[in-house]
């Protein structure tokens, strides 16, 4: 935690440490911009943990250029395992997660921490995502990647969560190639964690030729399996309530 000093030199409040976990796999082209967007946050204090998930490119070298950024490595095991390693190594009382190819707006954490201050009983605070075409893309690639400019609720990937609340749910599942955070979030809601969506864009999602959903397109059935699992759990829960 860090004391925030007012204009007169007095201590205005104590600001909790936010640990930011960035899993990266072969994303050297975009990682620096992601890190810069975290370092530009108006909220402090922030701890940054980059977890290199067995990259074969220079992603780890990019992270190592930043003093104060903690770099962890693991054999390639997927984003869920990388996020879990980062969360387990975090020191902050709050956890935030950023994909290595995405960006935060400068007041992302400040807006979300304001929501926590207004409602201390909250467990998670999310916001909205705006999609954008990566600037280096040619017109033909942009035409194939629909959705630039679209604003969507980012319940999962914009989430700022109390570390204690994250622990109540447990680590992210690691057997999915896609959608592990959706599974985790569904479990969090089933456990009754309180979440609010701040009414503003807090994250910019980069559209490019090697987004996870494109790279792992043959694993998109994971989304359907996760949804089926969520619905099955809800049906079992409803049946148990009826039985009592």
C-alpha positions in Angstrom: 0.0 0.0 0.0 1.1 3.6 -0.6 0.2 6.9 1.1 -1.4 9.5 -1.3 -0.2 13.0 -0.3 -2.6 15.9 -0.6 -1.7 19.4 -2.0 -0.9 20.6 1.6 1.5 17.7 2.3 -1.0 15.8 4.4 -1.7 12.1 3.9 -5.0 12.0 2.1 -5.6 8.3 1.9 -3.8 4.9 1.6 -3.8 3.5 -2.0 -3.8 -0.3 -2.3 -1.2 -1.9 -4.5 -2.6 -3.2 -7.8 -0.8 -6.2 -9.3 -1.1 -6.3 -13.1 -0.5 -9.7 -14.7 0.4 -9.8 -18.4 0.7 -13.3 -20.0 2.6 -13.2 -23.2 3.2 -15.8 -25.9 5.1 -14.7 -29.1 3.9 -11.2 -28.9 7.0 -9.1 -29.1 5.5 -6.8 -31.7 2.9 -5.4 -29.2 4.1 -6.1 -25.7 5.9 -2.8 -25.3 2.8 -0.8 -26.1 0.8 -2.9 -23.6 3.5 -2.2 -20.9 3.5 1.5 -21.8 -0.2 1.7 -21.3 0.1 0.3 -17.8 3.0 2.6 -16.9 0.9 5.5 -18.1 -1.9 4.8 -15.6 -2.9 7.7 -13.4 -3.5 5.3 -10.5 -0.5 4.3 -8.3 0.9 2.1 -6.9 1.1 -0.6 -9.6 3.1 -3.8 -9.7 3.7 -5.3 -13.2 4.3 -9.0 -13.7 4.9 -10.3 -17.2 4.7 -14.1 -17.6 6.4 -15.4 -20.7 4.5 -18.6 -21.6 7.4 -20.3 -23.5 7.6 -17.8 -26.3 10.0 -18.6 -29.2 10.3 -14.9 -30.1 11.9 -12.0 -28.2 8.9 -11.3 -25.9 10.9 -11.9 -22.8 13.6 -9.6 -24.0 11.1 -6.8 -24.5 9.8 -7.2 -21.0 13.3 -7.3 -19.6 14.0 -3.8 -21.0 11.6 -2.3 -18.5 13.1 -1.6 -15.1 10.7 -2.4 -12.3 8.7 -5.0 -14.4 9.0 -8.5 -12.9 9.5 -11.2 -15.6 8.5 -14.8 -15.0 8.9 -17.7 -17.4 7.2 -21.1 -17.8 7.2 -23.8 -20.5 4.3 -23.2 -22.9 1.1 -24.1 -21.0 -1.5 -21.6 -22.1 -2.8 -18.2 -20.9 -4.7 -19.6 -18.0 -1.6 -21.2 -16.5 0.4 -18.0 -17.1 -2.2 -15.9 -15.4 -2.3 -18.3 -12.5 1.5 -18.1 -12.1 1.4 -14.3 -12.1 -1.5 -14.1 -9.6 0.3 -16.5 -7.3 3.4 -14.3 -7.4 1.5 -11.0 -6.9 2.0 -8.8 -3.9 -1.0 -6.5 -4.4 -4.4 -6.6 -2.7 -6.0 -6.2 -6.2 -5.3 -8.1 -9.4 -5.8 -6.9 -12.9 -5.0 -8.8 -16.1 -4.0 -7.5 -19.5 -3.5 -9.4 -22.8 -0.1 -8.6 -24.3 -1.6 -7.2 -27.5 -4.2 -5.0 -25.9 -4.0 -1.5 -24.3 -5.5 0.3 -21.3 -6.8 3.8 -21.3 -4.8 6.0 -18.9 -7.5 6.2 -16.2 -8.6 2.6 -16.4 -7.4 1.6 -12.9 -8.4 5.0 -11.4 -12.0 4.6 -12.6 -12.3 1.1 -11.3 -10.7 1.9 -7.9 -13.1 4.7 -7.5 -15.9 2.2 -7.9 -14.4 0.1 -5.1 -14.1 3.1 -2.9 -17.7 4.0 -3.5 -18.9 0.4 -2.8 -16.3 -1.4 -0.6 -18.4 -4.7 -0.7 -17.7 -5.2 -4.4 -15.5 -8.1 -5.4 -14.9 -7.2 -9.1 -15.1 -4.1 -11.3 -15.1 -4.3 -15.1 -15.6 -1.8 -17.9 -16.1 -1.6 -21.6 -13.8 -2.6 -24.5 -13.3 -0.8 -27.8 -11.9 -2.8 -30.7 -9.3 -1.3 -33.0 -7.3 -2.4 -36.1 -3.6 -2.6 -35.4 -2.1 0.3 -37.4 0.4 -1.8 -39.4 -2.4 -3.8 -41.1 -3.0 -3.4 -44.8 -6.4 -2.5 -46.1 -7.1 -6.1 -47.2 -6.4 -7.5 -43.8 -8.5 -4.8 -42.1 -11.4 -5.7 -44.4 -11.2 -9.3 -43.2 -11.1 -8.4 -39.5 -14.5 -7.0 -38.7 -15.4 -5.1 -35.6 -13.0 -2.2 -35.4 -14.7 0.7 -33.4 -17.2 -1.7 -31.8 -17.7 -1.1 -28.1 -18.6 -4.1 -26.0 -19.0 -4.9 -22.3 -15.7 -6.4 -21.1 -16.9 -8.3 -18.0 -13.9 -10.7 -18.1 -10.8 -9.1 -19.7 -11.2 -5.7 -18.2 -11.7 -7.1 -14.7 -10.1 -5.6 -11.6 -10.6 -8.0 -8.7 -9.8 -8.1 -5.0 -7.0 -10.6 -4.5 -9.0 -12.2 -1.7 -12.0 -12.6 -3.9 -9.9 -14.2 -6.7 -8.7 -16.7 -4.1 -12.3 -17.5 -3.1 -12.9 -18.7 -6.7 -9.5 -20.3 -7.1 -7.1 -20.4 -10.1 -8.2 -20.2 -13.7 -8.8 -23.6 -15.3 -5.9 -24.7 -17.5 -7.5 -27.4 -19.6 -9.1 -25.0 -22.0 -7.2 -23.6 -25.0 -9.8 -20.7 -25.3 -12.2 -19.2 -22.8 -10.7 -20.1 -19.5 -11.4 -16.7 -18.1 -15.1 -17.1 -19.1 -15.3 -20.3 -17.1 -13.6 -18.7 -14.1 -16.0 -15.7 -14.3 -19.0 -17.9 -14.4 -17.9 -19.7 -11.3 -17.3 -16.4 -9.6 -20.9 -15.3 -10.3 -22.2 -18.7 -9.1 -20.4 -18.2 -5.8 -22.1 -14.8 -5.5 -19.2 -12.5 -6.0 -20.4 -8.9 -6.5 -19.4 -7.2 -9.8 -20.2 -3.8 -11.3 -19.5 -2.5 -14.9 -18.2 1.1 -15.0 -19.9 2.9 -17.9 -16.8 3.8 -19.9 -14.2 2.3 -22.2 -11.2 1.1 -20.2 -9.5 -1.3 -22.5 -8.6 -1.2 -26.2 -8.6 -4.6 -27.9 -6.2 -4.9 -30.8 -7.4 -6.7 -33.9 -4.6 -8.2 -35.9 -3.7 -11.3 -37.9 -2.7 -13.5 -34.9 -5.2 -12.8 -32.2 -5.7 -15.8 -29.9 -9.1 -16.5 -31.4 -7.6 -16.7 -34.9 -4.4 -18.6 -33.8 -6.5 -21.1 -31.9 -9.5 -21.2 -34.3 -9.6 -25.0 -34.1 -10.2 -24.8 -30.4 -13.3 -22.6 -30.6 -15.4 -25.5 -29.6 -14.1 -24.8 -26.1 -16.5 -21.9 -25.9 -19.5 -24.2 -26.4 -18.2 -26.7 -23.9 -17.7 -24.0 -21.3 -21.2 -22.7 -21.9 -22.7 -26.2 -21.6 -20.8 -26.7 -18.4 -22.2 -23.4 -17.0 -25.7 -24.3 -18.0 -25.4 -27.8 -16.5 -24.2 -26.3 -13.2 -27.1 -23.9 -13.1 -29.6 -26.7 -13.8 -28.1 -28.8 -11.0 -28.2 -25.9 -8.6 -31.9 -25.1 -9.5 -32.8 -28.8 -9.0 -31.1 -28.9 -5.6 -33.0 -25.8 -4.5 -36.3 -27.3 -5.7 -35.5 -30.5 -3.8 -35.1 -28.5 -0.6 
